[in-house]
Amino acid sequence: MAMSFIRKLMLSSLIVLIPFAASAQTFVFTAIPDEDESKLVERFRGIADYLQEELDVEVKYIPVKSYAAAISAFRNNQVQLAWFGGLSGVQARALVPGSEALAQGVEDEAFYNYFIAHKSTGLEMSDTLPEGVRGKTFTFGSKGSTSGRLIPEYHIRNIFNEAPEDVFSRVGFSGNHTRTLRLVEAGTYEVGAINYAVWEKELENGNINTDDVKVIWKTPAYPNYQWSIRGDIDERYGDGFMDKVREALLAMDDPELLESFPRSGFIPTSNENYEPIRSVAEQIGILD
Amino acid sequence: MYLSPTARISLLFLAIAVSALFFADIAITTANPWRDLGQFFLGVATPDFFSTEGLATALLRTVAFAFVGVALGAACGFLLSLVYRFYPVRMFCAFIRAIHELFWALIFLQFFGFHPLTGVLAIAIPYSGIFAKVYSEILEESDPGPGRLLPPGTGVVSAFLYARIPDCWVQMRTYTAYRLECGLRSSAILGFVGLPTLGFYLETSFSQGLYSEAGAMLIMFYVLIATIPLWVKPKLLPIYVLSAPFFLGEGMPIVWGNVERFFTEDIIPAPIRNGEGLADLGAWFNDLMLNEALPGIWNTVLLTQIALVATGILALLAFPLISNHFGGPVRRTSGHVFLVIARSTPEYILAYILLQLWGPSMLPAAVALALHNGGIIGHLIGRQTNTVLLRPDAPTGFNRYSWELVPRVYRSFLAFLFYRWEIIMRETAILGILGIYTLGLYVDSAIQQIRFDRAMVLILITALLNIGIDILGRYIRRKLALQTMPTC
């Protein structure tokens, strides 16, 4: 009995090692998890359906749990297209030679951030990040986020000449923008940095109690989200595929799809447009 | 004043934990922690089993990953246990089991991506190390008598199969079944890094405050674990193990070039990769040690010592809940339910829940570790007290507890506690991924910044720290002549 059991165990382990059948020509994309997952899944399943119709190949969206997972999947050629933030796009394209920033939202050309504060701080809207935030608790979004981490950290360092950990009594990473909003609204953190688009959308949908949480500063503009695609895409899906994807993204005009981002439309962009993001990331030490 | 060695060591650890409290970051930072906790319990009380389409699939995947991972781990562990007496093998096993499942998963994710192999290996590798150690201990303790009675000329394999294995079989089977339960927990938490198991959906629901959905998943998970004796039968086991690989889900295809790139480029320290000199490598390493490794080690050790003592206190408080010497059947049943829930919930999930409710500090992590580990040890020594026969005129109530039972089980209590010391430390390190400043936080940050060279050094340091604690724990147990059966 012992032996037969062991034999069965070994046999079954062999089966595991047989590579799994892969559907070879499915075009797969992902997106950084910057908002509540159910919202992302709903949004990008819509995009997958749209692209499938436009491109004539099977298109699939896979949700990931972290910014790094999105970058790794892109780098490892497990996804060929991704909706990145400014920073994650720069990181991903640096790792995949020949990859290109295809299109950005109209709003992404000059994106900005809000610093928000819980009512208990008594802070109000001002022209710069007020000195009153010193000693408060503060939350970023995700560690790899442009609007949740990079830009806020850059401005905090710039304004106070100190690291965030020295300015604030406690610094956390909420995970995504929706959670930053919820945590500051609940007073878990007194101050937070949030992507303005998420704030505006939640405000419009009536999901923010503006008695509890207020915008206290709007950052200067910077380039943000974009669709990035791998450089070897034409070899795999046929000549001109990259152009087809670009055209499909730029031609997206279904108001419901655009509203889900929310973007008013998509415009062409290029890797060079993200040079400012790269240099800020280098200054802060996130990029080598 | 004379103190027994067990009392002395207990007081020493208590003193260390109390002084660690002064340095530790203990706080509730949420504005309304109790309201959130109330909402969470309301969610558990009003579970919504039908909102997530993925619940059934998630449970299936959780079971499948557990079966494949544990089976593979058991097979490899068994083979390794045969050569366990060789020092390099022992070191190798100590090393692979010192790295937590989630760290293994994070490593494999970088080159296998979301392929089922990532989850399977993340469980199978550390489990092989654990199985190898425990199987070899069991084999070593088997009665040499039957072997001596074999006729001369009996082959080694026959001798092994007919004289050694039968004597150990029951113990090995019990332990393997027990690891399967651990495997289910490991499998569930792999979802937190993106594999398609329960943790994936739990994180999704929880982070959005959908407590009824999260509650439904937790309840299903408890039911799954509590009913193991009903659905895991020896006769069905081969069917489960053979069919499990087909239920792991598809995932994404593996690109083998990525594997090569990971080992030949990604994990090579940046200064070497960029062809800079040794001086740069020194600076790189110094920076890593000073700014990440040392603070990480310090916090990991602090939290481990606090959690260890909290675990001990909780176990001592909890064991009467299921002991036959106290209370009636009603209280014992509710005691059992409490302890089953405490020990079936992986520390990682408990810590995740408490962190959401109380905000980030060491407190939720310490409470989570104490609840889970205290639940396990409380259950084990509670069961042990049921074998104790007291005189009919033995004192009752608190006197029975403090003068009759605690002294009788204290040695095995300490043995379990020191056995779990290393396990608590491994978990403490991993909880950093949730935002507590232990080693896991720095590993996660390095991975988020796509700096796998730094991540690998930090994982290596975590492993060495674990091996150190393991050696120290074993030394103390030997010094005090404490014996224990391995627990999960």
Interface residues (C-beta under 8 A of the other chain):
Chain A: M1 A2 M3 F5 I6 K8 L9 M10 L11 S12 S13 I15 V16 L17 P19 F20 A21 A22 S23 A24 V28 D36 E37 S38 I62 V64 K65 S66 Y67 A68 A69 I71 S72 A73 R75 N76 N77 Q78 V79 Q91 L95 H118 S120 T137 S142 K143 G144 R170 G172 F173 G175 N176 T178 R179 R182 A186 G187 T188 Y189 I286 L287 D288
Chain B: T29 T30 A31 N32 D36 V68 A71 L72 A74 A75 C76 F78 L109 Q110 F111 G113 F114 H115 P116 L117 V120 L161 I165 P166 W169 F192 V193 G194 F200 E203 T204 S207 Q208 G209 L237 P238 V241 L242 A244 P245 L248 E250 G251 M252 P253 I254 V255 N258 A270 G359 P360 G435 D444 S445 I447 Q448 Q449 I450 R451
